[in-house]
């Protein structure tokens, strides 16, 4: 496996300094990361993607994944398909082989998650078939509460039924729905085409800055290796299943994010 970092992890630093994409790419390279991934670009166009790709090529930093939002559970799912195809074109301009997209953020009061998956599947399939023509695999992350539990993501992927559509396995996000990370990773591993590493602190009672998980616990992002997520064991389980791609650091804690990202790669280098 190789270690990459999400542009999202630099959010606090970008807000503080006003720096641009090239600056965070340079920082990632200086820290020793093997690659970088990007969330939805701003401006969100092919010209931005080409500029970033050219810079990353110049410093020898591969762009490994592109992640965007999407909501198929709405009145106009065909519009979502159209928008995602445009994002696929941007992903192709970045030169990535993997693009993650969300699927929904909420359910109608009378709709079950299974019914939502059944409705979304053909639209997701259309997107991934288009992405395949560009040499890109699409995937969905266990993310966003509705499709975060392992059995739900597995159901959705199986329902889509296309080998080009797989799973972005976030080893920490399972805690948000009260699922145990290691057993959840075991479910995800055969489908994984990209991996996020993150860590959380957990409390039985409310504390400032913590958010409430669906099982009633409270969580707060922290530096990888400082929380309760068994990151080392999760990555070992993925490796056992044959995963040999990138592991991207996502940092969501309140600590200073530049030292946090330096600590994360130092920790992961011990066993990745």
C-alpha positions as CSV (number, residue, x, y, z in Angstrom):
1,X,0.0,0.0,0.0
2,X,1.0,3.6,-0.5
3,X,0.0,6.6,1.6
4,X,-1.9,9.6,0.2
5,X,-3.7,12.5,1.7
6,X,-7.0,14.2,1.0
7,X,-7.1,17.9,0.1
8,X,-9.9,18.0,2.6
9,X,-7.4,17.5,5.4
10,X,-5.8,20.8,4.6
11,X,-9.1,22.8,5.0
12,X,-8.2,24.5,8.2
13,X,-4.8,25.5,6.9
14,X,-6.4,26.9,3.7
15,X,-8.9,28.9,5.6
16,X,-6.1,30.3,7.9
17,X,-3.6,31.1,5.1
18,X,-5.7,31.5,2.0
19,X,-3.3,29.2,0.2
20,X,-4.2,27.4,-3.1
21,X,-4.2,23.9,-4.4
22,X,-0.6,24.1,-5.6
23,X,0.5,25.0,-2.0
24,X,-1.1,22.0,-0.4
25,X,0.3,19.7,-3.1
26,X,3.8,21.1,-2.3
27,X,3.2,20.6,1.4
28,X,2.0,17.0,0.9
29,X,5.0,16.2,-1.2
30,X,7.4,17.8,1.4
31,X,5.7,15.7,4.2
32,X,6.5,12.5,2.2
33,X,3.0,11.5,1.0
34,X,3.0,9.3,-2.0
35,X,-0.1,10.9,-3.6
36,X,-3.0,13.3,-3.1
37,X,-6.7,13.1,-3.7
38,X,-9.1,16.0,-4.2
39,X,-12.6,16.8,-3.2
40,X,-14.8,18.8,-5.6
41,X,-12.7,21.4,-7.2
42,X,-13.3,25.2,-7.0
43,X,-13.7,26.5,-9.7
44,X,-15.3,23.2,-10.7
45,X,-14.1,22.9,-14.3
46,X,-11.7,21.0,-16.5
47,X,-9.3,24.0,-16.7
48,X,-8.7,23.9,-12.9
49,X,-8.2,20.1,-13.1
50,X,-5.6,20.4,-15.9
51,X,-3.7,23.1,-14.0
52,X,-3.5,21.0,-10.8
53,X,-2.5,17.9,-12.8
54,X,0.3,19.7,-14.5
55,X,1.6,21.0,-11.2
56,X,1.4,17.6,-9.5
57,X,3.2,16.0,-12.5
58,X,5.9,18.6,-12.2
59,X,6.6,17.7,-8.5
60,X,6.0,13.9,-8.9
61,X,2.9,13.7,-6.8
62,X,0.2,11.4,-8.3
63,X,-3.5,12.4,-8.0
64,X,-5.1,9.2,-6.8
65,X,-8.8,9.9,-6.4
66,X,-11.5,12.6,-6.9
67,X,-14.5,12.8,-4.6
68,X,-17.8,14.7,-5.3
69,X,-21.2,15.0,-3.8
70,X,-24.4,13.6,-5.3
71,X,-28.0,12.9,-4.4
72,X,-30.1,10.4,-6.4
73,X,-33.0,10.5,-3.9
74,X,-34.6,13.6,-5.3
75,X,-37.1,14.7,-7.9
76,X,-34.6,14.8,-10.8
77,X,-32.1,11.9,-10.6
78,X,-31.4,12.2,-14.3
79,X,-30.0,15.6,-13.6
80,X,-27.7,14.1,-10.9
81,X,-26.5,11.6,-13.6
82,X,-25.8,14.5,-16.0
83,X,-23.9,16.4,-13.3
84,X,-21.9,13.4,-12.3
85,X,-20.9,12.7,-15.9
86,X,-19.4,16.2,-16.0
87,X,-17.5,15.4,-12.8
88,X,-16.2,12.2,-14.5
89,X,-14.8,14.5,-17.2
90,X,-13.1,16.6,-14.6
91,X,-11.7,13.4,-12.9
92,X,-10.4,12.3,-16.3
93,X,-8.7,15.7,-16.7
94,X,-7.1,15.2,-13.3
95,X,-5.8,11.9,-14.5
96,X,-7.3,9.7,-11.7
97,X,-8.5,6.1,-12.0
98,X,-11.0,6.3,-9.1
99,X,-13.8,8.7,-8.5
100,X,-16.0,8.6,-5.4
101,X,-19.5,10.0,-5.4
102,X,-22.2,10.2,-2.7
103,X,-25.6,8.7,-3.3
104,X,-28.0,10.4,-0.9
105,X,-28.2,12.5,2.3
106,X,-31.7,11.8,3.6
107,X,-34.7,9.6,3.0
108,X,-38.4,10.5,2.5
109,X,-40.4,9.6,5.7
110,X,-42.0,6.6,4.0
111,X,-39.0,5.3,2.1
112,X,-36.7,2.6,3.4
113,X,-33.0,2.5,2.6
114,X,-33.5,-0.7,0.6
115,X,-36.1,1.0,-1.5
116,X,-33.8,4.0,-2.0
117,X,-31.0,1.6,-3.1
118,X,-33.3,-0.1,-5.6
119,X,-34.3,3.2,-7.1
120,X,-30.8,4.6,-7.3
121,X,-29.1,1.5,-8.7
122,X,-29.8,2.0,-12.4
123,X,-28.8,5.7,-12.3
124,X,-25.5,4.8,-10.5
125,X,-24.9,2.1,-13.1
126,X,-25.3,4.6,-15.9
127,X,-22.7,6.9,-14.3
128,X,-20.2,4.1,-13.8
129,X,-20.7,2.8,-17.4
130,X,-19.8,6.3,-18.6
131,X,-16.8,6.5,-16.3
132,X,-15.6,3.2,-17.6
133,X,-15.2,4.7,-21.1
134,X,-12.8,7.2,-19.5
135,X,-10.8,4.5,-17.7
136,X,-12.2,5.5,-14.3
137,X,-13.8,3.3,-11.6
138,X,-16.6,4.9,-9.5
139,X,-17.2,4.1,-5.9
140,X,-19.3,5.1,-2.9
141,X,-17.9,5.7,0.5
142,X,-19.5,4.5,3.8
143,X,-20.4,8.0,4.6
144,X,-23.4,10.2,5.3
145,X,-25.4,8.0,7.8
146,X,-28.0,6.7,5.3
147,X,-25.4,4.5,3.4
148,X,-22.7,4.2,6.1
149,X,-23.4,0.9,7.7
150,X,-21.5,-2.0,6.0
151,X,-24.6,-4.1,5.1
152,X,-26.2,-1.1,3.4
153,X,-23.2,-0.2,1.2
154,X,-22.8,-3.9,0.3
155,X,-26.5,-4.1,-0.6
156,X,-26.2,-1.0,-2.9
157,X,-23.1,-2.2,-4.7
158,X,-24.6,-5.6,-5.3
159,X,-27.8,-4.0,-6.5
160,X,-25.9,-1.9,-9.0
161,X,-24.2,-5.1,-10.1
162,X,-21.4,-3.6,-12.1
163,X,-17.7,-4.5,-11.5
164,X,-16.8,-0.9,-12.3
165,X,-18.7,0.4,-9.3
166,X,-17.1,-0.5,-5.9
167,X,-16.4,0.8,-2.4
168,X,-14.3,3.5,-0.9
169,X,-13.7,2.0,2.5
170,X,-13.4,4.6,5.3
171,X,-12.1,2.7,8.3
172,X,-13.3,5.3,10.8
173,X,-16.7,6.3,9.4
174,X,-18.4,3.0,10.5
175,X,-18.3,4.4,14.1
176,X,-20.8,7.1,13.1
177,X,-23.5,4.4,12.8
178,X,-22.3,2.4,15.8
179,X,-20.7,-0.3,13.6
180,X,-17.5,-2.0,14.8
181,X,-14.7,-0.9,12.4
182,X,-12.7,-4.2,12.0
183,X,-15.7,-6.4,11.3
184,X,-17.1,-3.7,8.9
185,X,-13.8,-3.6,7.0
186,X,-14.0,-7.3,6.6
187,X,-17.3,-6.8,4.7
188,X,-15.9,-4.0,2.6
189,X,-12.6,-5.5,1.8
190,X,-13.6,-7.6,-1.3
191,X,-15.1,-4.4,-2.8
192,X,-12.5,-1.8,-1.9
193,X,-10.9,0.2,-4.7
194,X,-9.7,3.1,-2.4
195,X,-9.3,3.5,1.4
196,X,-9.6,6.4,3.8
197,X,-7.8,6.3,7.2
198,X,-9.1,8.5,10.0
199,X,-9.4,8.3,13.8
200,X,-12.0,9.4,16.4
201,X,-12.2,10.0,20.1
202,X,-15.4,8.7,21.6
203,X,-17.5,9.7,24.6
204,X,-20.6,8.4,26.3
205,X,-21.7,11.9,27.1
206,X,-21.8,15.2,25.2
207,X,-18.6,17.2,25.0
208,X,-17.9,20.5,23.1
209,X,-17.1,19.9,19.4
210,X,-18.2,16.3,19.5
211,X,-21.0,15.1,17.2
212,X,-23.6,12.5,18.0
213,X,-23.4,9.1,16.3
214,X,-26.6,7.2,15.5
215,X,-25.9,4.8,18.4
216,X,-26.0,7.6,20.9
217,X,-22.2,7.9,21.4
218,X,-20.4,11.2,20.7
219,X,-17.4,11.4,18.4
220,X,-14.6,13.8,17.6
221,X,-12.0,13.5,14.9
222,X,-8.4,13.2,16.1
223,X,-4.9,12.5,14.9
224,X,-4.5,9.0,13.4
225,X,-3.2,6.7,16.1
226,X,-4.6,8.8,19.0
227,X,-8.2,7.6,18.9
228,X,-10.2,4.3,19.2
229,X,-10.2,3.2,15.5
230,X,-8.0,0.1,15.1
231,X,-6.4,1.6,12.0
232,X,-3.5,-0.8,11.9
233,X,-5.7,-3.9,12.2
234,X,-8.1,-2.5,9.6
235,X,-5.4,-2.0,7.1
236,X,-4.0,-5.4,7.8
237,X,-7.4,-6.9,7.1
238,X,-7.6,-5.1,3.8
239,X,-4.1,-6.2,2.8
240,X,-5.1,-9.8,3.7
241,X,-8.0,-9.5,1.3
242,X,-5.6,-8.4,-1.5
243,X,-6.0,-4.6,-1.4
244,X,-2.8,-2.9,-2.5
245,X,-3.9,0.6,-3.4
246,X,-3.6,3.9,-1.8
247,X,-4.6,4.7,1.8
248,X,-5.6,8.4,2.1
249,X,-5.4,10.3,5.3
250,X,-8.5,12.3,6.3
251,X,-8.0,14.5,9.2
252,X,-11.1,16.0,10.9
253,X,-9.8,16.9,14.3
254,X,-9.4,20.2,16.2
255,X,-5.6,19.9,16.5
256,X,-3.3,22.0,14.3
257,X,-3.7,20.2,11.0
258,X,-0.2,20.5,9.6
259,X,1.5,18.7,12.6
260,X,-1.5,16.3,12.6
261,X,-0.8,15.3,9.0
262,X,2.9,14.9,9.7
263,X,2.1,12.7,12.7
264,X,-0.3,10.7,10.6
265,X,2.2,9.7,7.9
266,X,4.8,9.0,10.5
267,X,2.4,6.6,12.3
268,X,1.2,4.9,9.1
269,X,4.8,4.4,7.8
270,X,5.5,2.1,10.7
271,X,3.2,-0.6,9.2
272,X,2.1,0.4,5.7
